[in-house]
């Protein structure tokens, strides 16, 4: 099955280069191009691509607002932010992006990101992940705030799992830490995705920090240089 890709970037040469790379890759095809955020939203509605490759800095509507509009309207369209700047990570992920890459990412990493995100996972460049965690670390935590409304319906175990997901633990590490089976962990993560309306595991991390359930720790570890980090699992296989 071919993964259908929409390119959104205000630079024609960048779009042309991305089109050549994507169209030459097995199982991938560009179905449209947009030069502005407004065009990206319109084409996402019209073409219903599997993945939108979204630049942030575009004239008029920027890529963050375009991402928000696209992801609010459709859970089936995934967005990978591809930008020169790595300072808008948090805003992009909050807007619903499932991937965040900088433009010095190698071609294999870029193509991998498209396939991973199309499968329902999330992928973030390791340097960007470190910036995201650092940003959380610099924000005052709501240690004494009342429970967020969306957390009220969670069980005690689900809140515990959410806190550990927020620290970056994998499913295998969750199972070992909690002394439960991998299947049970997957069930808890799947329930969290459903109850919190989260698109993927990255957005569970954001929810955990917002609720004060997680604080920056030593995880996630740095990935190997030049590679991207697969950081979340699909709702159907969490």
MIVOMAR-660126 format. One record per residue (C-alpha): residue number from 0; x, z, y. Coordinates in steps of 0.05 Angstrom, whole numbers. Example, Ala and Ser with C-alpha at 12.3 -4.5 7.8 and 13.67 -1.06 7.14 Angstrom:
<pts>
[0; [246; 156; -90]]
[1; [273; 143; -21]]
</pts>
This chain:
<pts>
[0; [0; 0; 0]]
[1; [28; -21; 67]]
[2; [37; 32; 121]]
[3; [8; 4; 186]]
[4; [48; 22; 248]]
[5; [31; 19; 322]]
[6; [89; 19; 371]]
[7; [81; 51; 440]]
[8; [140; 45; 488]]
[9; [144; 19; 559]]
[10; [208; -19; 545]]
[11; [196; -88; 514]]
[12; [266; -91; 484]]
[13; [257; -24; 450]]
[14; [191; -47; 421]]
[15; [222; -113; 397]]
[16; [279; -75; 363]]
[17; [232; -26; 330]]
[18; [187; -83; 307]]
[19; [246; -118; 274]]
[20; [267; -55; 238]]
[21; [196; -36; 215]]
[22; [175; -105; 193]]
[23; [239; -114; 153]]
[24; [227; -49; 114]]
[25; [189; -51; 48]]
[26; [118; -24; 53]]
[27; [117; -21; 129]]
[28; [85; -68; 180]]
[29; [74; -67; 255]]
[30; [2; -80; 272]]
[31; [5; -73; 348]]
[32; [46; -56; 410]]
[33; [29; -15; 471]]
[34; [67; -9; 537]]
[35; [29; 51; 564]]
[36; [-5; 113; 538]]
[37; [-73; 84; 557]]
[38; [-59; 21; 516]]
[39; [-36; 64; 458]]
[40; [-101; 103; 456]]
[41; [-142; 39; 461]]
[42; [-103; 4; 405]]
[43; [-105; 66; 361]]
[44; [-181; 64; 366]]
[45; [-184; -10; 353]]
[46; [-132; -17; 298]]
[47; [-134; 51; 264]]
[48; [-60; 50; 245]]
[49; [-31; 99; 196]]
[50; [25; 119; 244]]
[51; [36; 112; 318]]
[52; [108; 113; 343]]
[53; [100; 144; 411]]
[54; [148; 146; 470]]
[55; [136; 204; 519]]
[56; [158; 177; 586]]
[57; [111; 119; 601]]
[58; [76; 99; 666]]
[59; [6; 125; 677]]
[60; [-16; 166; 618]]
[61; [45; 195; 584]]
[62; [58; 199; 509]]
[63; [38; 272; 504]]
[64; [-32; 261; 532]]
[65; [-39; 197; 491]]
[66; [-19; 236; 428]]
[67; [-71; 290; 444]]
[68; [-126; 239; 453]]
[69; [-108; 201; 389]]
[70; [-102; 262; 345]]
[71; [-166; 294; 371]]
[72; [-205; 232; 356]]
[73; [-176; 219; 286]]
[74; [-144; 263; 233]]
[75; [-123; 200; 196]]
[76; [-77; 172; 250]]
[77; [-10; 206; 252]]
[78; [38; 206; 311]]
[79; [114; 205; 310]]
[80; [144; 219; 378]]
[81; [207; 179; 389]]
[82; [240; 194; 455]]
[83; [306; 196; 492]]
[84; [292; 268; 513]]
[85; [286; 328; 466]]
[86; [257; 375; 517]]
[87; [183; 361; 504]]
[88; [181; 383; 431]]
[89; [133; 440; 439]]
[90; [83; 402; 481]]
[91; [85; 342; 434]]
[92; [72; 384; 372]]
[93; [16; 422; 407]]
[94; [-14; 354; 425]]
[95; [-17; 339; 350]]
[96; [46; 300; 335]]
[97; [69; 305; 263]]
[98; [140; 281; 277]]
[99; [190; 286; 333]]
[100; [253; 244; 335]]
[101; [304; 228; 388]]
[102; [326; 156; 397]]
[103; [396; 168; 370]]
[104; [364; 179; 301]]
[105; [395; 132; 249]]
[106; [351; 76; 222]]
[107; [343; 107; 153]]
[108; [320; 172; 185]]
[109; [270; 134; 228]]
[110; [240; 96; 169]]
[111; [238; 159; 127]]
[112; [200; 194; 183]]
[113; [147; 139; 183]]
[114; [137; 145; 108]]
[115; [137; 221; 107]]
[116; [87; 227; 164]]
[117; [42; 172; 135]]
[118; [39; 213; 71]]
[119; [11; 272; 111]]
[120; [75; 312; 118]]
[121; [113; 329; 182]]
[122; [184; 314; 200]]
[123; [227; 338; 257]]
[124; [299; 323; 274]]
[125; [340; 386; 259]]
[126; [368; 392; 329]]
[127; [297; 389; 355]]
[128; [275; 442; 306]]
[129; [329; 488; 332]]
[130; [305; 476; 404]]
[131; [233; 491; 383]]
[132; [252; 557; 352]]
[133; [295; 574; 412]]
[134; [236; 560; 457]]
[135; [193; 608; 417]]
[136; [248; 659; 422]]
[137; [248; 655; 497]]
[138; [174; 668; 504]]
[139; [146; 739; 506]]
[140; [109; 752; 442]]
[141; [38; 779; 442]]
[142; [57; 839; 401]]
[143; [-2; 882; 423]]
[144; [-52; 827; 436]]
[145; [-118; 828; 398]]
[146; [-123; 781; 338]]
[147; [-134; 708; 358]]
[148; [-206; 687; 343]]
[149; [-183; 634; 293]]
[150; [-146; 688; 253]]
[151; [-206; 734; 245]]
[152; [-230; 697; 183]]
[153; [-163; 701; 147]]
[154; [-152; 748; 89]]
[155; [-94; 798; 92]]
[156; [-55; 755; 43]]
[157; [-68; 692; 84]]
[158; [-42; 727; 146]]
[159; [20; 748; 107]]
[160; [31; 677; 83]]
[161; [21; 650; 153]]
[162; [74; 697; 180]]
[163; [124; 675; 128]]
[164; [108; 601; 140]]
[165; [122; 616; 213]]
[166; [192; 640; 193]]
[167; [204; 573; 159]]
[168; [200; 595; 86]]
[169; [187; 540; 35]]
[170; [133; 545; -18]]
[171; [185; 564; -70]]
[172; [212; 619; -25]]
[173; [141; 643; -10]]
[174; [127; 649; -84]]
[175; [191; 687; -96]]
[176; [181; 733; -36]]
[177; [109; 750; -52]]
[178; [116; 751; -128]]
[179; [62; 699; -139]]
[180; [60; 631; -172]]
[181; [74; 565; -136]]
[182; [2; 543; -148]]
[183; [-25; 605; -114]]
[184; [21; 593; -55]]
[185; [-5; 521; -48]]
[186; [-76; 547; -50]]
[187; [-62; 597; 6]]
[188; [-28; 544; 49]]
[189; [-84; 495; 37]]
[190; [-135; 548; 57]]
[191; [-95; 562; 121]]
[192; [-94; 489; 139]]
[193; [-169; 485; 130]]
[194; [-188; 550; 165]]
[195; [-142; 539; 224]]
[196; [-157; 465; 230]]
[197; [-82; 451; 227]]
[198; [-58; 380; 215]]
[199; [3; 402; 176]]
[200; [52; 459; 165]]
[201; [88; 450; 231]]
[202; [23; 469; 266]]
[203; [16; 530; 221]]
[204; [84; 551; 249]]
[205; [58; 544; 320]]
[206; [-5; 584; 301]]
[207; [38; 639; 271]]
[208; [79; 646; 335]]
[209; [18; 642; 380]]
[210; [-15; 699; 341]]
[211; [48; 742; 343]]
[212; [54; 741; 267]]
[213; [123; 709; 268]]
[214; [186; 720; 308]]
[215; [247; 676; 310]]
[216; [293; 689; 252]]
[217; [352; 655; 219]]
[218; [308; 601; 190]]
[219; [300; 543; 186]]
[220; [372; 527; 168]]
[221; [408; 470; 201]]
[222; [402; 405; 163]]
[223; [461; 360; 149]]
[224; [485; 322; 210]]
[225; [449; 256; 221]]
[226; [391; 273; 177]]
[227; [320; 294; 192]]
[228; [286; 355; 164]]
[229; [222; 349; 123]]
[230; [187; 409; 149]]
[231; [115; 407; 125]]
[232; [71; 386; 67]]
[233; [8; 345; 64]]
[234; [-59; 382; 64]]
[235; [-73; 354; -6]]
[236; [-6; 378; -32]]
[237; [15; 436; 11]]
</pts>
